[in-house]
Amino acid sequence: MAIVTTPEKACAVNPLKMSQPIGAAFAFLGLRGAMPLLHGSQGCTSFGLTLFVRHFREAVPLQTTAMSEVATVLGGYENVEKAILNIYNRTKPEIIGICSTGVTETNGDDVDAYIKLICQKHPQLAKFPLVYVSTPDFKDGFQNGWEKTVTRIVEVLVEAPAIEAERDAARVNVLPGCHLTPGDLDELRTILEDFGLKPLFLPDLAGSLDGHIPDEFTPTTIGGIGVDEVASMGRAGWTIAIGAQMRRAAEAMQAKTGVPFRLFERLCGLIPNDEFVAFLSEISGRSVPSKYRRQRGQLADAMLDAHFHIGGRRLAIGAEPDLLFDVASMLQEMGAQVTAAVSTTQSPVLERVKANEVLIGDLEDLEELAKARACDLLITHSHGRQAAARLNIPFYRAGFPMFDRIGAGHQRSVGYRGTRDLIFDIANLVIADREENQQPTPDTWRSPRPAYRSRPPQLY
Amino acid sequence: MSSLSATIQDVLNEPGCAKNANKSEVGRKKGCTKQLQPGSAAGGCAFDGAKIALQPFTDVAHVVHGPIACEGNSWDNRGAASSGASIWRTGFTTDMNETDLVFGGEKRLYKAIRETINKYNPAAVFVYQTCVPAMIGDDINAVCKAAAQKFGKPVIPVNSPGFVGPKNLGNKLAGEALLEHVIGTEEPDHTTPYDINLIGEYNLSGELWQVKPLFDELGIRILSCISGDGKYREVASSHRARAAMMVCSRAMINVARKMEERYGIPFFEGSFYGIQDSSESLREIARLLVERGAPEDLIEHTEAVIAREEARAWATIESYKPRFAGKRALLITGGVKSWSVLAALQEAGLELVGTSVKKSTKEDKERIKELMGHDAHMIEDMTPREMYKMLKDAKADIMLSGGKSQFVALKAAMPWLDINQERHHAYMGYVGMVKLVEEIDKALFNPIWEQLRRPPPWDGTVDNRKIKTIAQVDAHAVEIVVDPALAETTRRARKICFCKAVDLGTIEDAIRSHGLISVEAVRQHTDAVGGCCKRRIEDILAAIPASLPPAMLQAAE
């Protein structure tokens, strides 16, 4: 199993990590009529906004308390109050999600208390949903912000069901990790519905950031799960959490409502999907629809066709823990070797990546490792483009942000079908690279004398 | 912090800024933009502005001292182009953690500078201060000074933490850093009477290279461009230029003015957006250089180049004018860009229905009025909802704006063109103007708009019901074709008398077996009422003799 290490360096070069507050804001974007609000200087919001807009190519609601230097010294109560009132009056949201930043955590603003005071002072806000998450920039990363926010939404907005209330066995709560795309969520929705289940996703980015064209212009999110729907999640029969990051939220749900949960750390690959489909069949009491027998066969065939190309590849992957674990494991199961793996923050899944080590680092680390260990496949988010150009190896973009290609929101990796398509995409990159860059010449094997350094890869 | 606040005061007190000069003493102290509204603010912070202004220096390592948000969320997102070095695109940050906050981040910063120099050996290191280290009191000036002495390389502090103000202030603070620590610290290898500085030009999408060939042809040398495709050594020795052009942006007016003050370099504000503006700018540069001692034939030479380029560009644009006739554009952008792009669009024959003047100075507004006439539709502040409505109501055919408002147009199924810093096309000079016209044409006449505005044929409740019925009928029809027995059953099941629910089969059988010939007779033999179904029964009677019933045949025999 992998040893997780953190290199000693003072300067992060070509960061892989993004900050916690925008991970938190991202989660709020999956709620209907939501306006995420970063409590910090306006740059904190503007950078995050640019990232989202370039990734999804959608209008993204995101606001700031616009902390000035003076406000930072005097405390941000007034800014939080003004911001909430302004948003409440101007954009008429259904919920405001507030995230702290480095600035306001350093000066120690007690936002929970602020919100209480504001609600007392302005009775129209007394029943209005305001959810606050503490997300300092100088700690953790994007995925942690998401994790904390979903947990907090469950704690604040989900209602504990009345004792006599009946559970609806067909209703299933789905808590997806931030590594799933709107396309992934739609795929999961289809699968669950095919089993006669009625899923509710929290957060539901597929409702808000799938790129649909709304009839009316709204300054808040244009879809997603409604606050009322979140409140009713306690009546579901099951909670399905996807990605280890969602364990906390699922536990919070269980603690508050008694809804049992099942955590799927991965949904990319044959075996994880077998387990998933078996579970759905079990909780729905239905046999697996023939559609999925066919899709499973197609995935199996894709694996057969692609293993010639992916097998033996030396993979360099940089991603947040859950995405890294999912994709790296799938490729390892296709015969690739996880030769260089870099992640952003600690997570229990990293130790289970089938590699010698996983580094908590940046893209400079990944590039150096990929070069030293002769990797021939790179997977990370769009910021890997410079490294890919220098390394001149096939580069598959995965994760957030993906700002230099379109369709990021619809890239799928879950389910039999999603895995199949992902395998085809990666295998095709490898094939194209061979045609373009690896054609043999009469001198390929001439000089310098080939050194027989190769060793059989490690088996897991 | 005292020196930073003094610098900010100094910058805000800019006498070169026309907008500022018109303000009262109190107004001036407040700063150069409206007070930010929490909850309805948009735009970057001062750190963002400083980084935008300086990052295009290509051989410099830009180290951001702060938590991961400041660099991790924003690196490698600018469209500036480089002709050589690529280190400027590398993201360096101290990624401060909780421990740094408690014990101070200066040591980490010093180590970060050392690592950067050892590993990448840049021409210089620029260190950017951000909010969090500013709050805990990290003295980046001292760290930079120590590092510069130790490593023998320029290490420049850029004091522009995000919370001191908006992006524009950051641009100016970046300029102050250059004035204080960089400009005038080195000497150029040689000088010519044709040396100029371009100030506030970022070479977005390589647009500087759309104009540079003209400079090269005229023998004019860009001694330093601040900061597009710039090199550290060039800006350090930029004080030897003969003249300067402040390119279409008030962002760095402090640099232009102070260089004039300190080194006697005259400057003018010009633009390379639009044909007339490009020509005027070239003329002005030639005039200033000649004033400063360049040979007089430069002016003649310049005029010849202008005449040739104008003729070529006009000839191309002319062919688009008929296509643009009656087309209306909405221009949403900041500051100077308003009038410079405005002029360009008018040259192409587009009608302007409105332009934003949110960031424009009084002078800018005057120019807009001049260009658009007195009924100029100047928009002070437009909410996205209003923009959307304007486009949806088809008061404009195309919107030109920055990236953040693009979806307002696109979601209204309206053509949109990016004219801000994230854009992918270069629009400068004569070639750029032609390119802009081409792009507008491409956007306006793309066939997708018509398709997207058309509602789906299956939308709407009434139509839906109709389609559903047809579908049912069709589905049934398919079965009937397959099974003749089913076809017969279906035919016979057709209701003739709705009042008593009598079907065709019953009536036919009665007619056949009793040889009926009138509606009256049918009424006697079946339950049919013969009221509203009279006509239908007559039709059946009319159809039957064609195949005489067996009873009738027998009778006839």
Interface residues (C-beta under 8 A of the other chain):
Chain A: K9 A10 C11 A12 V13 N14 P15 K17 M18 S19 P21 I22 L37 G40 S41 Q42 G43 C44 T45 S46 F47 G48 L49 T50 L51 V53 R54 R57 E58 A59 Q63 T64 T65 A66 M67 S68 E69 A71 T72 N79 V80 K82 A83 I84 L85 N86 I87 R90 T101 G102 V103 T106 N107 P136 D137 F138 K139 G141 I213 P214 F217 P219 H383 Q386 F403
Chain B: L36 Q37 P38 G39 S40 A41 A42 G43 G44 C45 A46 F47 D48 V63 G66 P67 I68 A69 C70 E71 G72 N73 S74 W75 D76 N77 S86 R89 T90 G91 F92 T93 T94 D95 M96 N97 E98 D100 L101 R108 L109 Y110 K111 A112 I113 R114 E115 T116 K119 C131 V132 M135 I136 P161 G162 F163 V164 G165 P166 T383 P384 R385 Y388 K389 K392 G403 K404 F407 V408 K411 A412 A413 E422
